[in-house]
Amino acid sequence: MGMFTSINIAATGMAAERVRTDVISNNIANASTTRTQEGGVFKKSTVILAPVSDENPQWRTPFVPSSLDNGPGKGVKVLEIVQDTEQGRLVYDPDHPDAIQSGPNKGYVEYPNVNIVDEMVNLISASRAYEANATVVDGAKDMFTAALDIGR
């Protein structure tokens, strides 16, 4: 385990939380978008994260369960960004330019499947996770500084 491993792991978390923040912000910004460039109503996106595992760990801690074959891991990565396919809420507004023109939902407008409250909770969660990773970086920096002071 290298000297900067904790900083590298925290940096992967910070990068992943930045992507989550960007995606959540995009969802909030488009909460009322009924027409996109691709056509159709805006669909919210979600970030899928996955652990970055070390295929050949050089050390094993006794505190990690044996079911984790690849050791404690090396951080987190964005696996993919997926669009939610759930239908959004329907609002009756026959004069709206994006109103459905035929069928049982005639006169209704489909709005995005974005729940502002859920998105704000997710945004706060991503922000706190980013702050926690930044605190890890600051703590590691303080330990390195203290170690250098001891050596003087």
N, C-alpha and C positions, 0 to 999 in steps of 0.2 A: 504494500500500500504506500503510495507516494505521499510526499508532503502536501501537495496541492489537490489531493483526491477529494477532500471535503468541499473545496471551492469549486472544483469541476462538477461535482454532483449538484451542488446548489445552483450553479450556473445553468445546468440543464433544466432544473425546476423553474428558474426565473424565465428562461426562454419559452418554456411550455406555457407558463401562466401569462406571458405577454401575448402569445397566440390566442389563448382563451379569452383574454380581455379584448383583443381586436375582434374576434368573432362575436362575442356578446355585444360589443358596441355596435357592430353592424346589424345584429338582430334588433337592437333597440331603435337604431336609426331608421330601420325599414318596417317598423311595427304597423304602419298604415299604408304601405305600398301595395296597391292592388294590381299593378302592372309592372313587370320587369322587362328588361331588354330581350330575355329569352322567351318571353311570353308567359302569361299566367301570373298568379299571385306570388308574392315573395314567400319562401319557405325558410323557417329558421334553421340555422346550422348548429351543430354540436361538435366539439373537439373530442376525439377519442385519444387517450393517452395510454402508453405502454411502458413498462420498465425497460431500461437499457441494462442488459445483464452481461456480465463478464463470462465469456465461454470457458476461460481457463483461469479461475481465481488463484492468486498466489498465496492467499491465506484464508483461513476459515475461522470465524468467530464462534465460540460455543453458544452464543445467545440466539443464533439463527436456527430455526427448525430444520431438521434434516430433510424435510420435504422440499426445501428450496435447493434444487440440485446445483444451480449456478452461483451459489453464494449470495451475498447481500446486494449485488447489483451495482450499477454505475450511474444511476440517475433515472431520468424519465425522458421520453421522446413523444412527439406528436405522431401517432400512428396514422390518423386520417381525420378529415373534417367531413362529416356526413350531414346531408339535408334531411330534416324530418319530413316524412310524407303524410303526416296527419292533416286532415282537412281543417282549415281555419274556420272562424265563426262566420255565420251568414247574417247579413243585415239587410232588411228590406229597404231598398232605395231604387225604385225603377227609373229615376231620372239620372242616375250615375252612369257615366260612359262605360264602365266596366260591369254593368249589371248583366246577369245571365239572361239571354234572350229567349230561351225555349226550355221546355221540360218542366218538371215539378217545382223547380226553384226559380222560375221565371220572375224577374224583378229583384232578385236578391243579389247582393254583392258579397263575394268572398273576401274576407280580410285575412292577413297573415296569421299563422298559428303561433304568434309570439305573445307570451304572457309577460307583461312588463314587470310584474312583481317577482316572478320566477327569475327573470333575467337580471334584475337588480340584486337578488340574493346570490345568484351565480357570480355576478360582477364583484360583489363584496368578498365572496369566498376566494375568487382568483386574486383579488388585491391583497387579502390577508396571507395567502400562500406565497405570493411574491415577496411580501414584507418578511415573512418567516425565512425564506431563502436568503434574502439580503442580510438578515440578522446572522445567519450561519456564516456568510462571507465575512461580515464584520468581526464575529467571534474568532474565526480562524486567523484573520489578520492580527487581532489583538494577541492571540497566542503566539504567533510568529514573532511579533514585536517583543513580547515578554521573554521569549526564548533568546532572542538576540541581546536583550538587555542583560540577561543572566550571563551570557558569554563574554560580556565586556569586562 
